[in-house]
Amino acid sequence: MKKRILVTGGAGYIGSHVVKLLLEKGQDELTILDNLSTGFQKTVDALMQIAKERNRSLDFLYQDLSKWDEIADIMKKGKYDAIIHFAASLVVPESVENPLKYYLNNTANTTNLVKCAIENGVKYFIFSSTAATYGEPDPAVVNLETGLKETDPTDPINPYGMSKLMSERVLRDTAFAYGDFKYVALRYFNVAGSDPDGRIGQSTQNATLLIKVAAQTAVGKREKMYIFGEDYPTPDGTGIRDYIHVMDLADAHIEALHYLEGHESTVFNVGYSKGFSVKEVIDTMKKVSGVDFPVEIKPRRAGDPAVLIADNSKIKQQTAWQPRFNDLETICKTTLEWEKKLNDH
């Protein structure tokens, strides 16, 4: 059934890939709402072009979620069936230095958006959450080898993770109180890669994500990159993470929306249930780029667990989600191609 969908933060990295996939897969009427603080007008232009080519409906609203009166007005006029909510602040160290920004932007603004959704009869809400809600898992409680389960304890160690967990609670309590409102919270692991068509990608330059940083170093945007800690209890001493291609993550949002049409609210981990070490990632980026860029070892960072991978059995069993880009070389290659493209502009 055709839906009217509002995508907040749709000009950003993950949001734009979801919009692209929605334009390619369905007939829904889409609206992006973004303040372009971390999203890009060029990304919006690329998505508008794709919509035009496919004769699809896509609108763009330049607005900030902190403008509650304007948001209420947009929600009233929009008559949306679903919201896919990405708009958020998401730099962990910044959240420690400036927690109020994160609680206001991520939690308060999300709460207001949920309130507007209830007031205007929005049925479905897909929420962009994070593995940071788990904090630093205790190996005595959690099986780190098989991966984190949705039922494992949540104990964030920074305001970013806590601001997202608080938003999950808001959604849970709201869905309990209002029977017509349903949500899925997707807890992402390490997102990387870019649209294989090369039309959109991760354009942020002050990136903190390992694969993006490795690509920037390979194309010469950085003189060198760093490994933080090589004394972890892992095969090569570096931290192991679950890297998921952004297109597979985008697909999980669409499958989550389908899921809600016949099921109750829930939380899904989104990862591959497979980890790669920092050194493996760097070696793969060197291989696909053909550049032996310099790497320096630094001490561990506080709060970095040795291993962090998802148990993705729940989303695989309960939805039709099937990863298509589950390959480290593909993830590195698409990241590198986009970085080269940014270099050319």
Beta strands, then each sheet from edge to edge (+ up, - down):
strand 1: 4-8
strand 2: 29-34
strand 3: 58-62
strand 4: 82-85
strand 5: 124-130
strand 6: 182-188
strand 7: 190-192
strand 8: 225-228
strand 9: 240-241
strand 10: 243-245
strand 11: 266-270
strand 12: 276-277
strand 13: 295-298
strand 14: 307-308
sheet 1: 3+ 2+ 1+ 4+ 5+ 6+ 11+
sheet 2: 7+ 10+
sheet 3: 8+ 13+
sheet 4: 12+ 9- 14-
end
